[in-house]
């Protein structure tokens, strides 16, 4: 008998991709795809079970199917369908609590993979240049998806202590980009004009959605020789990009906004569909965030196919032409930089 894999968040684009891909693993016998809404995409030969992980029914599903591997992807910053921020938070936090409670009682579950985010480190002016998995944040996230991710990881650590026989892998993803990216930052980068924080040019990291699927496969599989796929791992493409570089490559002009007015801008953006442009998102666009991926490469044994710049380039191609040609934006920014430097002299 092969593995029985249960995947939450199957109605989302990323969840659907992983469900279709994991079925091709020769060690997998069955895939149980779970979500509260029916997916709009195909799930291949997976069995779809319509269920809300916030409800105790998830325990019955684990028992009925004899699930041994759980891949929890229903931790996200964007709502699905008509749900708002409250529904997202409940799914992230309460849904995770219910799922972990069910896993704790299940005698068949042997492996748990949880999708998390590098947003758990926060973004603060005195942050280290590079975060490792053991670096404590200078300022814990106070709201939005980032706070959800912190709470989720806390529950997962408690589960790991109570069930030491279960291999637990937490993947802290940098901002996920690609042609079909669905995240608050992707929504921000899709705006025709990018509001930025005056006087700041944050460093950003990205991971391609293809690499996300690949690393999830590694984390959900048995460890290969010389690797260990339990623990907490930062996942990001090599290198960094400045926000100014992103705007130039998209061909989108920026509008610098003084820091005191940024909260108002965030409120205005939420009114036009930005679902989670929370204070933590604004702090990221102020101070940036860079994480070390040494453990991902050396311990997990995963090397992304896309660098940060390549992941962003694939996202930019899918966006199409911006308001201005990228070359014109680059020339304008360079001229402004030169003028500012002369003024300072």
N, C-alpha and C positions, 0 to 999 in steps of 0.2 A: 504494500500500500504506500502510495506517495503522500506528500504533504497536503493538508487541507488549509488553504490560506483564506482568511477573511480580511476584506479591505473596506474600510469606512470611507465615506466621501466619494463614492463611486459615480455620482451624478456630475461631479465637477470634471473639467477637462483633464486635469492631472490624474485624478483618481481613475478615470476611464482609460487613460493611456497605460497606467500601471496594470490595471486589471487585464487588458488585452495582452500586454507584454509578459506578465508573469505566467500566463497559461502555457507559454511556449517552453517553460523550464521543464526539463525532463523529469525532475524530482517532484513536480507538483501534480497531484492527482485531481484535485478540485479547487475551484476558486469561488468563494461566496462574496458577492458584491453587495454592500449595504448602503442605503441612503434613505432619507426621509421623503425624497421626491424621485420620480422615475427619471432616469437619464435620457437626454435627447440623442446620445450617441450609442453606437453599438458596443456591446461588451463581450463579443465573441461567444465562446462556449461557457462563460461564467454563469452561475445561477444568481439572479438578482433577487434580493429580499428587500422589500420596501419596509423599512423600520426606522424609527427615530431613536438614536442612541441615547437620548435623554431619558428614555423609558426603560423599565426593567426587562422588557422583552428581549433585549440584546443577550441576556444570560441564557435564555431559552434557545436562541439561535446558535450560540456557541456549543451548547450541550447537544442539540439535535444533529448538528453536522460534524461533531467531533473535531472541532477546529484546533490545530496545533500551532499555527502561526497567525498573529494578528498584526496587520499593518494599518496604523491609525493615521489617516490622511485628512480627516475631517476637523482640522485645526487651521483656521484661515482668518483673513482680515476682511473678506468681502462676502456679502450675503448672496444666497442663491435664490433667484426668483424675487418675490416681493418682500422677503424678510428684511428687517432692519438691523441696526447695531445690537439691539437687545437680543434678538434671536441668534445672532452670530455669537455673542458672548455666552449665551446659555448652551449652545452646541459645543463651543470650545471647552468651557469649564465644567458645566454639569454633565454634558455628554461624555467627557473624558472620565469624570468620576464614576458614572454608571458603567462605562466600558471596563475600567480597571477593577471595579467591584466584581463584575462578571468574570473577568480573567482570573481574579484571585480565587474564586470559588471553583474554577474549572480545572479538573485534574488532567485535561488533555493539552492545555496551552503550554507550550515550551519556549516560544519566542515572541517578543513584542517589539515592534518598530514604531516609533512615534515621530511624526513630522513636527519640528519646532522651528525656531527662527533665531538668527543672530541679534534680533531686536531685544532679546533678554538682557543684553549688555547695556542697553540704553545708549544715550548720546549726550555727553557732557563736555564742557570746556576743558576739564582737567583729565580727560580720558587718556589711557596709555596709547602710544602710537599703534600698537597691535594687541588685540585681545587674544589670549589663549583660552582653552576650555575651562581653566581653573581660575581665571582672572575675575575677581569680584567687581561688579559694576560700581562706578563712583556714585551713580544716582539711579535707583531702581525705577523702571517705568511706572508712571502713575496712572495710566489709562490706556484705552484702545487695545488693539491686538497684542501689542508688546506686553501689557500687563497680563492678558490672557495666557500668553506663552509662558510667562514666569509661573503663574499658578498651575498650569498644566504640568510643567516640569517638576514642580513641587509634589504634585500627586503621583507622578511617575516614580520619583525617588522613594516615596513612601511605599509604593507597590513593590519596588525592587527589594526593599528591606524585608517586606512580608513574604515575598516569594523568591528567595534567593536561587531557587532551582530554575527560574525562567530567565533566559538570556534577553536582556533589555538593551535596545539601541535607540538613542535619541540623536536625531540629525538636525543640527541647527543650520538651516539654509540661509545664505545671504539672499538678497533680493532676487527673486526668480524672474528671468526674462526669456523671451523667445517670441515667435510669431503669434502664439495663442496665450500669452501671459495674461493672468487675471490677478491683479494685486493693486493696492492703493498707489504704489510707486509707478506701476505701469500706467495707471490712469493719469497720474500727474504728468508723466513724460509724454502722454498723448495729447495734452492740451496744446492749442495752437501757439500760445505764448506762455512761457514758464515764469511764474513769480518766484523770485529768489530772495534770500535774506541779504540785505545790503552789507557789504564788507566781508562776506563769508563765501568760500568756495570749497565745499566739503568733498572729502574723498569717499568714493562709493565702490562697492564690490557687487558683482552679479554672478549668478549661476544659471546656466542654460537649462531650459526645461527638459531637454534630452538627457543631460547629465543627472538631473534629479531622478528620472526614471531608472537610469543605470545604477546609481548609488543605492536606491531603494531595493533593487534586486540583490545587490551584494549584502545589504544589511539584513534582508529577509532570508538569506540562504545560510547554509552551514559554513563555518569559517574555512577558508582555504589554508593551505600550509603556510605558516609564518605570519598569518593575519589573525586579528581578533575583531569580530563585529558585534561586540557588546560594549557599552559605555556611551559617552557623549562626544560627538564629533562636529566641528565646524565644517561646513561644506560651501566652497566658493571657488570661482574660477581664478586662475593666477592673475596677479596684477590688480591695479586700481584705475579708476577714471575720476577726474574732477567733474563736478557738476557743469562747469563751463565747457569742458570738452564734450560732455553729453549734449548740451544744447547746440553746439556747433555741428556735431555729427548728425543731429536731427534736422538742422536747418531751421531751428525755432529761436526766435528772439527771446530775451529774458527781460523781466521787469524787476529790478532790485527794489525791495520794500524794506523800510526801516524796521528793526526788530520789534518795537512796541506795536506796530500795525500788523504784524504777521498773523496774530490770532484772528483779527478781523478778516484777513484774506482767507484763512482756513475756513472760517464760517461761511464766507461767500462761495468758496469752492464746493463746500458740502451742499449748498443749495442748487448747484448745477450738476450734481451727481457724484461728487467725490465722497465715497461712502465712509472712509475712515481717515480723513485728513486731520488726525488728532494731534494734540500737542507733541506726542512722541515722534510723529512723522515730521513735524516742523523742526524738532530738535535734530533729527537725522539730516535734514536739508540745511541745518546750520553748522553742526559740528562733524557730521559724517561718522563713519565707523569702518574699521578695518580689522579683520580677524586672521589669525594664523591657521593654516590648513595643514600643518606638519603632521598632526595625528591622523588626519584623513588619508594622507598619502602613506605614512609609515606604518600605522597600526591597522587601519581599515583596509589599506591596499588599494585605494581608489585614486585614479588620476583623471580629472575631467578632460573631456575632449575639447572643450571650449574655454578660452581664457575669458576674463572679465570683458575685455575689449571685443572679442569675437561674439560673445553672447549679446552684447549691446548692439553690435553691428547687425546681427540677425533680427533683433527686435526692430531696429531702425528701418531695415529693408521692408519689413511688413507694414510699417507705419506709412510708407510712401513719402512723397515730397512735402517738406514743411513750407511755411510761409515764405521763406527765403532760401536761396541756394546755400548749402553748407559752406561753400567757399566764400560767399559774400559775408556770411555771419562771422567766419573766422577772420577775414580781413578787417572787419569793423571792430571786433573785439581786440585784435592786435593793435590797431590804431589807437583805440581808447587807452589800452595799457601803456602804450608809448607816451601818450599825452600826460597821463597820470604820473608816470615816472619823471617826466621833465618838470612837472609842477612841483614835485617833491624836491627835486634838485635845486 
